Amino acid sequence: MKNLITKTTELAMEVTLKYIKPGDLAVDATCGAGNDTVSLASAVGDGGKVVAFDIQERAVELTGERLRTEDLDNVSLHLESFVNMDKYVEESSAAAVIFNLGYLPGGDHGITTVAETTLVGLAKALKVLKSGGILSVVLYDGHEEGRAEKTAVLEWARALDSKAYHAAFVNFINQANYPPEILWITKK
Ligand SMILES: C[S@@+](CC[C@H](N)C(=O)[O-])C[C@H]1O[C@@H](n2cnc3c(N)ncnc32)[C@H](O)[C@@H]1O
């Protein structure tokens, strides 16, 4: 059996995929190099759709290349901030919305997610999420902006109405070098 707790992004995706079936709509809020977009697009299949965003031109190019290589044409890709996701995705329509916060590895580390806009994006994510859907957030606190962002995101998540949402936070407590952490929120 595959060891599920060695790679944060893989665990985040494994759990997210449990909430997705063929034909669904899924949102990748931060497509980066396109790894997560490809996983979501494969899961929703030809009859489904993925809407993906990134504010960085290079990320949109990389994701487009990955999708062409994988022969996936069920993704609408936008050079756009996730704060505007509700302009592209209808309310209560998405089975999953994922955020992989921070900066693009190998890219411009100056272009990173920041607490203020991330909180707006997360609120929009809950708006577009359908009942029974999941919001998955991978957080990095190994850099200064990431630490402030994590504090703000967890404070926001703790305050969510427990009658409307379940929130869980996973922290890889014995690993070196600030391993990423995961926040999952499901909508009742
Ligand atoms: C850690 S990377 C994402 C990795 C990606 N999920 C993958 O599978 O390769 C974070 C991405 O967030 C993007 N980003 C930062 N602020 C953003 C915003 N407001 N809206 C959308 N994307 C943003 C960055 O440009 C960067 O590409």
The ligand as an ORCA input file, in Angstrom:
! r2SCAN-3c Opt
* xyz 0 1
  C       2.713     26.607     -4.649
  S       2.270     27.268     -6.192
  C       0.979     26.215     -6.766
  C       1.442     24.860     -7.218
  C       0.414     24.098     -8.058
  N      -0.764     23.738     -7.316
  C       0.997     22.873     -8.745
  O       0.399     21.781     -8.697
  O       2.054     23.018     -9.364
  C       1.361     28.740     -5.735
  C       0.861     29.545     -6.915
  O      -0.052     30.539     -6.439
  C      -0.040     31.596     -7.361
  N      -0.733     32.764     -6.789
  C      -0.276     33.682     -5.893
  N      -1.244     34.578     -5.607
  C      -2.343     34.210     -6.323
  C      -3.674     34.749     -6.468
  N      -4.060     35.833     -5.776
  N      -4.533     34.110     -7.300
  C      -4.153     33.001     -7.994
  N      -2.911     32.458     -7.919
  C      -2.031     33.050     -7.091
  C       1.445     31.786     -7.626
  O       1.666     32.500     -8.825
  C       1.936     30.327     -7.694
  O       2.000     29.849     -9.009
*
